[in-house]
Amino acid sequence: MELRLVNGIAYSEPWFGRWGYKFGRGCFGVTQSMYQKAIEAIRSMPLYLLTHHIANFNHEIPLIFSKYQTLSDHSLITLGDLFHYMLELKSRLPREICIGSYNTSALVETNCRWSPKRIEMATRVIVEALKRTEFRWISRQEVRDAARAYIGDTGLLDFVLKSLGNHIVGNYLVRRSLNPVTKVLEYCLEDISNVYPCHEGLVMSSSNKVKDKYKITRGQLTKDMICLYKYILIDTKPIIGSEFLSAIPLAARIILDTKYLIKDCGEVPLQVELGSEGKFNLYCTILLRNVNNVGHDHEHYLNKDMPIPIPIPMPPYECITLKSCATINDLKLEVERNFREIYWGLRSFVVESNGNLMNAKGNEMVFGMIEVGGKLVLEGWHGGDIGINMIEQICERDPNKGIVECICGTKEDDGERMVSCDICEIWQHTRCVRIPNDEEVPHIFLCKRCEQEIVLFPSLP
């Protein structure tokens, strides 16, 4: 799934919005107004309207809607509400859980005529039968027939099969779904033994019995989100009388065509006050020591009595938030983490010196040595070979790119598939010149302008 799309629907901003990045330019002529309208169009789509039109050909999506509307303490009315809740819920669920042996307490009712022991035996037989199918979906009748070889009481089998839908048994999740084509109930076994650590928080705990029946796992939540992503956002089936559904994948395409995000660093504020909760902001940048492609570290130059290479400045300043009790060592760690996150090329960056706090010791407090909102420069090493063109590499820019001048208005390489005219050598999107993605770029390609000039060129005598 594309986080630019999922996060846009859930939070009204792209995934990089958490670092201050916003709309810069869209591909294929997408404007900021188009981008914002596309996000709002999907975010505000009512769930009841989708349920009404989709339920006839996809029975799984209404069940997903109902499941998370039941789990949530707040009303989930729109598609934006649902995606926001699912992302927040996923961040709180543990990654793995260790589930004990066959636990059938959820299946036993107070007025049940079968003993817990018999129900446990029938459950074990059904799960073993599903395991032999190698985790494929099979019909309810096939499961029942396989279990009857060991359990003669068909009433008991029917009761357990009815109760097992989407329940956890041992290390497995027994999934049940209605096949939209055959209209037959089908069962499938999902191994979740390696998905969650030993943790009692498999279920979002609640005293509400209705909520308790939805035993949601992180893996299942991801599958549910992928289902919504695929069948609502990307590949919505056209339905007579619900033409509005075709607007969803169109709006999603506009969001996905927005890849150029920018961060306006601007000037550092002149007046910055102490923040809430005893935190304050500093504005930091770093100096990279250029190793000149030799691959030696700082100690090498000191031992060889060689001049240390000239540092390379790395603008712009980034806002670093620290606790009021933070030390110089805390500052170093926070700067390293911040710049490693922002720049892929700095994933091995290590702060070596305190820059303009050269005499400060690691255990000394930052607050008091530098004023709130002050500027700070720290020096460090990348941890690998660094050339003079390190800035270009870290910013992922290639100064040798050809001229881009697409009919959609794009003037720079935006990462989309492009083709170059064999006469003027100007690059354009293959999509804009109507070359399908599943076709190879022609060996000889002429843009419309050059093609027109050839047509109008007077023929030679």
Buried (B, 14 or more C-beta within 10 A) or exposed (E): BBEBBBBBBBBBBBBBBEEBBEBEBBBBBBBEEBBBEBBBBBBEBEBEBBBEBBBEEBBBBBBBBEBBBBBBEEEBBBBBBBBBBBBEBBEEBBEBBEBEEBBBEBBEEEEEEBEEEBBBBBBBBBBEBBEEBEEEBBBBEBBBEBBBEBBEEEEBBEBBBEBBEBBBBBBBBBBBBEEEEEEEBBBBBBEBEEBBEEEEEBBBEEEEEEBEBBBBBBBBBBEBBEBBBEBBBBEBEEBEEBEBBEBBBEBBBBBBBBBBBEBEEEEBEEEBEEBEEEBBBBBBBBBBBBBEEBEBEBEEBEEEEEEEBEBBEBEEBBBBEBBBEBBBBBBBEBBBEBBBEBBEBBEEBEBBBBBEBEEBEEEBBBBEBBEBBBBBBBBBBBEEEBBEEBBBBBEEEEEEEEEBBBBBBBEBBBEBEBBBBEBBEBBBBBBBBEBEEEEEEEEEBBBEBBEEEEEEEEEEE
